[in-house]
């Protein structure tokens, strides 16, 4: 018989990227007394990865738990970025309600719509938390209307529309239910969670059922499955069977060796857990997201939506440039293979496939950011490898018609830049769907555009809008192929011979374009050392020294003035490379190079393509 577990609330925090979810969780943790009074706590304590901290984004969902008035509140902090949407979809299966965080100035954004849609489809009750109400340009009353309009657009039910609103400043650690009454602490939000989010239900007498919704990974214990106990009780040393809704033949018998519950930022070992508890289970080597752990007497899988398919792919390959193996610790195909397949332990939206060559692996993900985070992590771990330009994954319908992934792009730009953005996105096969004026002299443009039209565009966008534009995208399914498009209008400056770059050689080269290198850097034939203003590539000798004569001294070189080199970040380099180029990645350097280094062979390959 179903029972309600009143001493637990399971809630996920969802929002658009950078609307303050992680900071809000920080404050809930601090004010629940999780930390000692004298304990030093890092900002955004839930973002544990280096890249998460540096970029201020959440990549993997995180579990935590606080106790408030004898009620345990399990909180899951989710990513807000479209590339990590797969994380959000799965996490919502563990909770009984969500807190939707919306910025009091920016209002509802594309990801707000995406994550809210997922929550409403699962019939989850929503608490709306309007955050950053202390921003000087905050407009909370208008944002309330925007949120309610979004609910109506997404066909929310009467109960869902009748949701509570909480007004907060996560940074200041305050919340209030009335805009006219300043908040003192986070208690109004805690009270709203306990009063409004339903307690989990289940049958404690029934057979055990635990659906694994996320996977954690630890070097010492391997894979850790995290999920909610839907029915029955799960105990240490219990025999269970693993089944999966999408794999009817799967039926694997295992033993529960270790069981944990969450408390604050740590996992606490427990002997058993009952309905509604969110648990972590270690000791099962090949546990996967979507698996259900059941009693052997009556194994029944819990239905689970399939994980979103990847839309973009890159080739990861062993670095074979003339400078290969000089900077990295892990350089062989065995190292590369092991690392990529290890990533599959935690990242379920990723696909890794072997190719005809043992040195090349096809890696597919949800977007450029998704893959660039993996590349950056590998680089920091000491890997050296090369990657090709990102390409979209096409599909074919039953009539063998080519389909490609489409995105909805929402662009907020100052009015004077809207013309340039419309022109650029239209040339990349984008179709303008709507244009509205928003607060602060900004225009919001809505485009439907092929995913490949956005590859390599973000850098250009920031230049065109002088850094004032905001570009957000969300995947919109597959549509008809829109025809060929040209990615890059400027050619590359290519080094003609191997050696060390000299001031004199670079001085001559900079008249032809923008340089990516400076004197003293090692170069090799076929390496891209800059960008030209013209459409075709130019080969140039940057190792060339000035011939000395009786009347000229070598110190004359010092008078040559070089413009500062353009330093490309990983994202910019991935955007810059063309289809006939590779990005060489080492712990110390990023180098762009032609796939075919030999100039003669490169010309022949070019002729073959054209003929």
HELIX and SHEET records of a PDB file:
HELIX    1   1 UNK A   21  UNK A   31  1                                  11    
HELIX    2   2 UNK A   50  UNK A   55  1                                   6    
HELIX    3   3 UNK A   82  UNK A   84  5                                   3    
HELIX    4   4 UNK A   85  UNK A   91  1                                   7    
HELIX    5   5 UNK A   92  UNK A   94  5                                   3    
HELIX    6   6 UNK A  110  UNK A  121  1                                  12    
HELIX    7   7 UNK A  140  UNK A  153  1                                  14    
HELIX    8   8 UNK A  158  UNK A  161  1                                   4    
HELIX    9   9 UNK A  187  UNK A  196  1                                  10    
HELIX   10  10 UNK A  296  UNK A  298  5                                   3    
HELIX   11  11 UNK A  333  UNK A  343  1                                  11    
HELIX   12  12 UNK A  368  UNK A  380  1                                  13    
HELIX   13  13 UNK A  415  UNK A  417  5                                   3    
HELIX   14  14 UNK A  418  UNK A  427  1                                  10    
HELIX   15  15 UNK A  439  UNK A  441  5                                   3    
HELIX   16  16 UNK A  451  UNK A  454  1                                   4    
HELIX   17  17 UNK A  458  UNK A  464  1                                   7    
HELIX   18  18 UNK A  503  UNK A  510  1                                   8    
HELIX   19  19 UNK A  554  UNK A  559  5                                   6    
HELIX   20  20 UNK A  570  UNK A  576  1                                   7    
HELIX   21  21 UNK A  599  UNK A  610  1                                  12    
SHEET    1   A 2 UNK A   3  UNK A   4  0                                        
SHEET    2   A 2 UNK A 201  UNK A 202 -1                                        
SHEET    1   B 7 UNK A  62  UNK A  68  0                                        
SHEET    2   B 7 UNK A  71  UNK A  77 -1                                        
SHEET    3   B 7 UNK A   8  UNK A  15  1                                        
SHEET    4   B 7 UNK A  97  UNK A 103  1                                        
SHEET    5   B 7 UNK A 125  UNK A 131  1                                        
SHEET    6   B 7 UNK A 165  UNK A 169  1                                        
SHEET    7   B 7 UNK A 174  UNK A 176 -1                                        
SHEET    1   C 8 UNK A 247  UNK A 255  0                                        
SHEET    2   C 8 UNK A 239  UNK A 244 -1                                        
SHEET    3   C 8 UNK A 291  UNK A 295 -1                                        
SHEET    4   C 8 UNK A 209  UNK A 218 -1                                        
SHEET    5   C 8 UNK A 222  UNK A 231 -1                                        
SHEET    6   C 8 UNK A 278  UNK A 282 -1                                        
SHEET    7   C 8 UNK A 258  UNK A 263 -1                                        
SHEET    8   C 8 UNK A 266  UNK A 269 -1                                        
SHEET    1   D 2 UNK A 234  UNK A 235  0                                        
SHEET    2   D 2 UNK A 272  UNK A 273 -1                                        
SHEET    1   E 9 UNK A 351  UNK A 354  0                                        
SHEET    2   E 9 UNK A 360  UNK A 365 -1                                        
SHEET    3   E 9 UNK A 312  UNK A 317 -1                                        
SHEET    4   E 9 UNK A 385  UNK A 388 -1                                        
SHEET    5   E 9 UNK A 581  UNK A 585 -1                                        
SHEET    6   E 9 UNK A 590  UNK A 594 -1                                        
SHEET    7   E 9 UNK A 527  UNK A 532 -1                                        
SHEET    8   E 9 UNK A 492  UNK A 495 -1                                        
SHEET    9   E 9 UNK A 538  UNK A 540  1                                        
SHEET    1   F 4 UNK A 351  UNK A 354  0                                        
SHEET    2   F 4 UNK A 360  UNK A 365 -1                                        
SHEET    3   F 4 UNK A 312  UNK A 317 -1                                        
SHEET    4   F 4 UNK A 391  UNK A 392 -1                                        
SHEET    1   G 8 UNK A 351  UNK A 354  0                                        
SHEET    2   G 8 UNK A 360  UNK A 365 -1                                        
SHEET    3   G 8 UNK A 312  UNK A 317 -1                                        
SHEET    4   G 8 UNK A 385  UNK A 388 -1                                        
SHEET    5   G 8 UNK A 581  UNK A 585 -1                                        
SHEET    6   G 8 UNK A 590  UNK A 594 -1                                        
SHEET    7   G 8 UNK A 527  UNK A 532 -1                                        
SHEET    8   G 8 UNK A 513  UNK A 515 -1                                        
SHEET    1   H 4 UNK A 395  UNK A 396  0                                        
SHEET    2   H 4 UNK A 402  UNK A 414 -1                                        
SHEET    3   H 4 UNK A 442  UNK A 450 -1                                        
SHEET    4   H 4 UNK A 431  UNK A 438 -1                                        
SHEET    1   I 3 UNK A 395  UNK A 396  0                                        
SHEET    2   I 3 UNK A 402  UNK A 414 -1                                        
SHEET    3   I 3 UNK A 470  UNK A 480 -1                                        
SHEET    1   J 2 UNK A 499  UNK A 500  0                                        
SHEET    2   J 2 UNK A 522  UNK A 523 -1                                        
END                                                                             
